[in-house]
Amino acid sequence: MRTIKVTIEKDPTGGYGAWSETKFGLITAMGDTFSELRQNLINAAEDVLNDSKSLGYPITWNHFEVTLDAASFFRSYRIINVTEFAKWVGINNTLISQYVSGLKSPGKKQTAKILQGIPEMGQELASLDLVTS
């Protein structure tokens, strides 16, 4: 399976944009929601790659390797409480708020804390069982 490296940004006023430079050409897509962007990106990739059927398989979201900046990540996944996440990974709340607003970008050390905290949080959530009454 080929991997298409794509960069996604969330516009502070709403909506998403994505782009990828491939040997077949530039793939770009926009969407008002993340779900719409995903579908538009798949469609754009199919167009640029001359119809996914010629590849021998359909293009799916799993073909994309996604890169987000910190602000776009937190804007895209608002389900994450940024204040609590900051405590979880040991980043000052004011500082992480500046990352979310785009006023500052995290350095390597802070990015490493964020990148380590995301899968740790996911693993903890995935290991939970809910009691039914």
URHU-V828330 format. One record per helix or strand of 2 or more residues. SS is the DSSP state (alpha for helix, beta for strand). FROM is the first residue (numbers start at 1). LEN is the number of residues. If there is no record, write none. Layout:
# URHU-V828330
ss = (SS/SS)
from = (FROM/FROM)
len = (LEN/LEN)
This chain:
# URHU-V828330
ss = (beta/beta/beta/alpha/alpha/alpha/beta/alpha/alpha/alpha/alpha)
from = (4/16/25/34/52/61/64/70/82/93/108)
len = (7/7/7/15/4/3/5/7/8/9/19)
